[in-house]
Amino acid sequence: MHESSAQSASSEPAPSLIKKLARDPRLPAIAAIALWLACVTLFSGTHCLFDEDQHQEVVIEIARRGFFFPDDLPMIPGWHALCSLLVPWFGTGLLPMRVVSALSGIIAVFALDDAGRSLHLNTTHRALLMFQPLLFPFFGLAYTDALALAYLGLAIAMNLRGRHWLSALALGGGVLVRQTTLVWLIVLLARTLWTESITPSRRLVLRSDAPKKCAPYLVVLAGFGAFALLHGRLTAGRAPENQPGFNAAQIWVFGLFVLAFWAPIWL
């Protein structure tokens, strides 16, 4: 009896590659990022796409004269400073900068997968989180968004693990790339401040250890506040078009994206 069951078990076909990939969506996500980078490199070569040239010029200038705040750049040039470190070894071409974005996307994939596992999301929902970056073409280009998402993914993953200083550190890095990371800092701060009660009403209550856990996020928030006061504005550049403002079109498009792409989560 035992021998026949062992023979039947051994005769079962091994899981196919597709099934393995379906159980771990990180692999197809990473492959898609690599494929997108290869396609961009193959079809565009050394030519700039969209406004890559603006970011490339800032990287070259920082490599030449050191860190500074370009007048025509709204974000703090953290991504540009990172890419400038590669200039002495790899030159001023676009490929090293695009590789930085691709590697940042891969880091984001692992971070978002870890966050999804902490939230006990199934494979489909984790795949939705990880493939989100691939909807934005510039994540294989010389843009800042992939690195900002990597920092954000790490911040969320560390927050869910209860490692708040590491989460705040990642958020601080994200702010140095995109100031809009502050929105997520407030979200994670609220999540850390409040918890769901175990009473039947399941209402939100203030955590007893809230001051200790929220301190790292308040440090980052205070740091950016000090930067804004000393710098005289929220944006890095002084150009009038870089001043912060309300953009109804972006809010509308982002809202449609969240509703449509994350529909399986809401439903």
VENWO-V706828 format. One line per field, one symbol per residue. burial: # if it has 24 or more other ideal C-beta (glycine too) atoms within 12 Angstrom, else .. A space follows every 10 residues. Layout:
burial = ???
//
This chain:
burial = .......... .......... ...####### .###.##..# #..#....#. .#.####### ###.....## ..######## ####.##... .######### ########## #######... ..#.###### ########## ########## ########## ...####### ########## ##.##..##. ###....... .......... ..##.###.# #.##...... ...####... .......... .......... .......
//
